[in-house]
């Protein structure tokens, strides 16, 4: 969806200024019968209120009290932008704000550097929650697939603790510790690796990094293993060890460093003819 047009944003700002001290009916009457608000039509004010209700802003204004109208309206507006889901990749400075974001910020009375800060903040909140949801789904589906298709005892250890430095434990026919990274995006092999996960990789010979892609239906679509030697060589180096240390990294993994399937489990497969097995031993 595009960012709402300027007229809707102006109408929404006026609603938020009036609503904490007036009923919806009185707000509508003031907006549609006062000369200084006559540049917009009654239908535009009605549409703006519906938009505020949709984003649960109108109720907050009535119950919490006076909200900072400009930042509140701008934040709701950017959630509708087509670029918002990839904001951290496409906007790295205030000078790179999309034109529609600049126009919305101007209407809302917000400086471009503040608009950039709001975008980064709210995208970070949503992106973190989204990545956790997708990541949990990928771990669960891979654990279920391994239980179905292998002779190993499979434990989804991340379901009860993040302290292991990996997500899935396999024991029995083979022993492995799998750290699982999941995406739903095509042609984007981005992973986030914590310092703890990285250090577990360094000291644990059973550790593997598995990259999973989910399809539009939420099912497993692709399973690959990341080359850990490449990952080790690509990691940053602490500038002042013990004083200035990195704690997490974002890695865009080249296709050349992804090996299809999970080759280590080939000898633990129950039946190579089962449909899902092809994802594991491509």
N, C-alpha and C positions, 0 to 999 in steps of 0.2 A: 504494500500500500504506500502511496505517497504521503508526505507530510501534509496535514490539512492546510487549506488555503488561508491566506492572511486574514480574510474577513471572519472566518470561523475563530481564529486565534484571538482576534481583537474582541469578538463577542464573548469568548470564554473568559478573557481577562476581566471584562466588566462584570460578568456574573460572579467571579470570585471576589471582586472588590465589594460587591453589595451583599452577597449571600450570608456572611456571618451575622449580619444585623437585621436581616429581612427574610420573610417567608418567600418561597419560590414564586407565589402569586404576586407579591408586592415587587419582587425583583423584575418580573416580567412587565408589570405595569410601569415601573420606573423606566425601564429600558425602551419601552415602546411608546412612551408618552412624554419623554423629556427631550428638549431640543438638542442638547449636546450629544445625545445618543442616536439622533435621527439619521446618521449616515448609514446605518444598517437597518434592515427590515425586520419585522416581527418574526418572520420565518427563519431568518439567520440567527436570531437570538434563541429561538426554539431549538434549532439544529445544534447550536453550541451547548445548550444545556444537556441535550441528549448525549453529546460527545463527552461532557464532563461526567454524566452518570455512568456511561459505558466504562470510563476509566476510574470510576469510584472516587472521583475528586469532589464532586458536588456534596456528597454525604460527609466527607471529611471536613469540608469547609463549614458545614452546618454544625457538626458535632465538636470538632477540635477548635474551631475559631479561625481567626485570620491566618491564611496561608500566604507565603511569599508568591504572589500571583505569577510573576514573570517566570521564575525557575520552575514552578509547578506546571504551568501550561507548556513550557518548552520541553520539559522532561517527558510529559505525556505525548507530545507531538513527535518527538524523535523515535519513540517506540514503534510508530507506524511506518517509519522510513524503510525503503527497500534495502538500504545499505547498512542498517543498524546491526544486523546479525554478524557482519564482518567488520565492524567499526574499528577494532583493534588492528586490523591488517590494512585498511584503506585510509585511515586517518591517524597520522603520527604527530601532527602539530596543528596549532590553530590555523595556520596558513593553508592547510589541506581540507578545511571544512567544505562539505558539499554546498552548492549554491542554495539548495532549499533549506539547509540548516542555518546558513548565514541570514537568509531572509526571515526565517522563523525567529532567530535570535534578535534581529532588529525589531520585529513586531513586539516581542516580549520584553524589550528594553534591556537586553543582556549583551555584554561585551563578548567579542569572539573568543577571548581566552577563557572566560567563564563558561561559555557554551561548550568549548572543547573539554573543559574539566568535567562538566556535567555528563557529557557523552561518554567519556572514558570511565567515569565512576559507575554510571548505571549499566553500561555495557559489561563492565567487569563483574558486577553483582549477578547479572542475568547469565553471562557466559560461564561463570563458575558453577552456578546451579545447573545449567544445561549440561556442562561437561560431566558433572557428577552423576546426573541422571543417565546420560548415555553410557558413561563408564561402568556404572553399576549393572546396566542391562547387558553390556558386552561381556563382563566377567561372568555373570549368571548363565548366559547362553553358552559360553565356551565351556564352563564347568559341566553343564548338563550334557553337552555334546561329548565331552571326554568320558563321562560316566557311561554314556550309551555305547560308545564305539571302541573303548579300550578295556583292557583287563586290569587297569590300574585302580588303586584306591584314590579317589579324587576328593580333596577338601578345598572348599572356597574359603580360605582363611581370612581374606579381607572382609568377609561378612561379619566377623566379630572383632577384628583388630587391624589397624593400619601399621602396626609395629613390626611386621615381619620383613617389610621391604619387597614383598611380592604378594600376589593376589590368590594364586591357586597352587596347591601342593599336590604332586603326583607321587605315589609310592607303590612298590610292588614290582611288576615286570620291569619298569624303569622308574627312576627317581628324578623329578624335575621340580623347579620352582619357577612359576610363570608370572611375570609382571605383564598385565594386559592393558593396552591402550586402545581405545575405541573411538571411531568417528562415524558420522552419518554423511559426510561430505565426499563427493566424488572429486578425484584428482587433487586431493589435499591431504598430505600425509604428515600432519602436524601432531606432535606429541608433547606432553609436559612431563618432565621427569624431576622428581625431588632429589635433594642431596642424599637423603637416606636410601632411596631406591638405587641411585648411582653407586653409592659405597657398598651396598649389598651385592650389586653386580660385580664389583671389583674383587670382593673376597669370596664369593660363592660360585663355585664351578657349575652348580646345577641351575643357576639363574638364567632365564631366557626372557627376552622382550618380545611379546606377541602383539602384533598390530592387527586389529579387527575392524572390519567395516560392516555396518548394518544397512540393510536395504530400506526402501521406503515403507515396507510392511513391518519393519522392526526385526526381521530375521537376519541371521548370519549370512553375509554375502561374500566375504573375503577374509581369509586368515593368512597372515604372513609372519615371518620371523625376521626381526631386525638384526643386522650384523653388529654384534656387540663390540667387536674389535674396532669397527669404524666409529661407533658411538663413543668408545673410550678415547679415541684420538681426536674426536670432534668436541669434546667437553671443554668448557673454559677452565682456566688455571687461576687459582686464588692469587690475587695481586700481593696481598700481605697475609700469608698463612697464619691462622689463629686470630687475626684481627679483621681482615676484610675477606670474607668467604661468600661464595655464591651458595644459595639455598635451593634454587629451582631453575630449570632451563626450559626454554621452548625450542624444540627441534623440528625442522622441516626435513623429513627423511626422504632422500632421493629414491626413486624407484629402483635404482641400481643396488641399493643397500637393503632391499626387501626380498627375502626368499619365500616363494609360495609355500604355504602349509607349515607344518611343524614336523620336520623330518625326524627328530629324535624319537618320536613315538611310533615309528613305522612297525617295529617289532611287537608293539603292544596292541595293535589293531585287532579287533575281534573278527570282523568280516569286511574285507576290502570292497565288497560289492554293495554295501549299504550306501545309500545316496549321500548322506552328509560326510562320509569319510573322505570324499574327494576334496573337501575343503581343508582337511588336515594333512593329506599326503599328496598334494598336487605335484 
